[in-house]
Structure formats: structure tokens, C-alpha cells
Amino acid sequence: MSFYTSLSGLKGAQTDLSAISNNVANAGSIGFKKSRAIFGDLFAAAPTQTTKMVAGQGVRLNGITQQFTQGTLEATDKTLDLAIAGDGFFAVRGQPPRQDLSFTRNGAFSVNSNREVVDTIGSKAQLLPVDANGTVTSTAIGDMVDFALPEFDPTDPTAVLANVSIDKEGLVTATFGNGNSQFLGSIAMSSFTNVEGLRPIGDAHWQSTGESGIPQINAAANGPLGSIRSGALERANVDLTEELVSLIGAQRNFQANAQAIETANTLTQTIINLQV
């Protein structure tokens, strides 16, 4: 039994090492959120058996949870680099044909050949519709539109786009060469009842699940969504010093379980030799 108990400890330590290693490897990834392995003990006894005479049977992995704490904001001075100071996520939609909706904290947006504002994996940023005063008119998922930059002033085809600005509430304003300006929409943001229930799909992107609850779409500066910082990016929330200390602890745990297996093997070999 001691072999299997220590084997479960080895597997648990290996999982812990994997989670910590992934955190360290992504310390430079934009919008990355660190993970932590959660463990629980294994115990079993017959209904008529006194538990005072039974040892535990090892450890099991309860799950790997992500820590959605705020990362450090780094200034870039690029208008389409967006960071969130709060708990919200950017809502982005994939390219055809799937056009799946996902959520990210990675605000490194750029413009593609179709003048669409896309993130690092090519998903299109979403805007909420606004009226002439810049007030959001709908927060329904079906009313979101792709964030695309106009080439000319709609009222003057000779006036090209000169500048784009995004305020803390996520309102996007386009200014043209003739001095006219136009509200393009408001950056679509999302929050969730249980962020730990989000399904990671890589590149600091997540999808909603039954555990996370349905996405609650709104503009920035509403509820827990937080505000938007244009010209900044959110770094990974990984503290390398903390991770390295955890790495040493996980390594010691692995070594201790390996030593326990070696000790059990020695005792078993001794008993076999006595019987011979």
C-alpha cells in the first residue's frame, strides 16, 4: 500500500511542478493568468472499521485553478494597445466560418488588411452600438459589431482617417482630415459570475462554460468590468520569486515521495530475503 500512496504523491508533485513551470514559462506573456494545483487527501474505510486504525491512501488532484488577479500595466503609447484596470474581459469573435466568441485580457490589438481591429490570434474586437452622443444603445451579444476602422469620412469621401482615440469608458472616436469626428462604438466588455469556471483555450483567451455562467456584456466602467487604458498592456500576474519558492517546495515534495518508495522497496526486499 505504501508504494501506491507514495506514487500518488509523486504524481501530485509532478502536476504541481507542471503548473509552476507553466507559470514561469509564461511570465512574459501578455494577459496571462497564473494557475495553481489544488489537492485533497484520499481516505477509505469500511463502515464498521474504526478510522483510528486506518492511514490515508495518498493524495489526488482536485483541479487546477487560474488566479485572475490584476497584472502590472505597462505603457506602450500605441492607441490600440488596451489594458483593463478591473475584472473585465475583452469580447472578441473569431474569423469565419466559426466566428466563435471568446474572451481575453490580451489587449495587443492591431489592424489587418481588411481594416478590422484584431488581437494576436486574429480574432476581431467587438463594439457595442452607440448613439450620436456616444451612449451605448444595446448590450445584447447579438447587437455587437466588429471593430473596423473607416478609411474616409462617411460625409466627405475626400477626408481620410487621421486619428483614433479610446477613452477610459471604451468609447472609440475616429477623427478625419477635415476635422470631423465620428463615434464608432464602445469596446465590448464581459464579466462572469464565476471566472474560475472559464475554459482556457490558449493565448490568454477563454470561453464561457456552464460553470462560469453566461457572459454579462457591457461597456467599460460599469460594475466590476473596470476601465480601459489605451496605450498600455497588462503583463502576466506571475511573481517569479514566489514561483521559484513554490518550485523548490514541489521539488522537495517529489524527492520525499521518491525516497518513501525507495524505503518501502528496501523493506520489501529485506522481508523477501528473510523468507528465502
Summary of the structure (lengths in Angstrom):
residues: 276
radius of gyration: 26.1
end to end distance: 22.5
largest distance: 99.3
contacts: 842
relative contact order: 0.20
helix: 26%
strand: 35%
